[in-house]
Amino acid sequence: MRIMGLDVGEKRIGIAISDPMGWTAQGHSVLQRSELEADLKQIQQICQDYEVEKIVVGLPLNMDGSIGAKALEIQEFGTAVKNRLTVAVEYWDERLSTRSAERILIEADVSRRRRKQVIDKMAAVNILQAYLDRLASGSRGV
């Protein structure tokens, strides 16, 4: 079973996909956001191409763990994904996932321009890999 990870932002959606065994997350692409229906259609196509059975959406909780306005927007997006694609949707605490991805890219001496192109995909990989690691250990996320 493949699992998709999404890092949903205002302008872009980073996408990661697990291997068929659900052990590792690989970066797939960065979707430039447009209107909701077009975004959902592109995500649906990727799900069909890779036979995705579950989607893990990064949930940007506040630093104290509470749900703020941005997290509520992401939950609305997740509900739209679930209703459109009829796949399981789960949320994963994504606090600092983008900063972690940026730190890795800086340490790898990736240029600022290139970082901007891949940061969302790397954040999606971080979200999905953390989720997969938690599954392997038998615990659950958000």
Number of C-alpha atoms within 10 A of each C-alpha: 12 19 27 30 33 28 30 24 16 10 9 17 22 23 28 30 27 23 15 13 9 19 16 19 26 19 21 18 18 21 18 12 15 12 7 11 12 11 16 19 14 12 21 17 13 17 20 12 9 16 14 20 16 19 25 24 26 29 25 27 20 15 9 6 11 9 14 11 11 15 17 14 14 20 20 12 16 23 14 16 23 17 12 14 20 12 15 15 21 19 20 21 19 21 16 15 22 19 12 15 20 21 13 15 19 13 8 9 10 14 10 11 8 10 17 13 13 18 23 28 27 29 29 34 28 26 30 33 21 19 28 21 16 13 14 12 9 8 9 12 13 12
